[in-house]
Amino acid sequence: MVTDDGPESETEKGSEADLSREASDAALGELEARFAAFEGGEDGTDVAERLRQEAESLLEWAVESGREIDKGSFGAYVEDWKAIGGQSEHHVLLAPDESRVLKTTIPPHFGARGNVAAYVRNLQWSNQLFGDDIRLVGVLEAEAGPMIVTTQPYTEGTEPEIEEIQAWFLDQGYESCGYNQWRHPETGAVIADAHQGNLIKTEAGDLIPIDLQVIQPGISE
């Protein structure tokens, strides 16, 4: 079956894959722990070999955990969804009711930092730091490699001005610590990639992060 948030898993046909926040958080934790060992090795053929090993292990995990997405189910499910872009990290599809988006990583990489552990860690920290509701749907195998599929609330709005982004961070006590990068001196949180495409300005004038890079989540107050 296909749930409201995503298509059925390959290994649980006939039943709904658990896409609750609790189950998603648990799955993200499993992935972070499993793939932490793959971090490192950033030069030459080591990168290609790491990507190959990560892809192989990710597909194995998806089957073991019931998070392998059925290709046919996925294609049918997103047929009426609207492509709304994405940049170098994701393809993004908007639900017909405009409540949520589906985001798929672009193989062979996994997000801005390229590896599974850093990618899922950023999802966890974004939920923690910004009160987001990013959930893991599963893993979809494509010709170029496996894609991590997530769902996230859709926010209607426009791109904020650079000055508005700066004011948003300053109002929360952050200090600039580099290009599009901010650090909170009290909590130790460090945020990167804070450009106009990664925040949305709502009609009410609020700024909502949608794809910032959390380098350090800091200590919760």
Secondary structure, 3 states (H helix, E strand, C coil): CCCCCCCCECCCCCCCCCCCHHHHHHHHHHHHHHHHHHCCCCCCHHHHHHHHHHHHHHHHHHHHHCCEECHHHHHHHCCCCEECCCCCCEEEEECCCCCEEEEEECCCCCCCCCCHHHHHHHHHHHHHHHCCCCEEEEEEEECCEEEEEEEEECCCCECCCHHHHHHHHHHCCCEEEECCEEECCCCCCEEECCCHHHEEECCCCCEEECCCEEEECCCCC
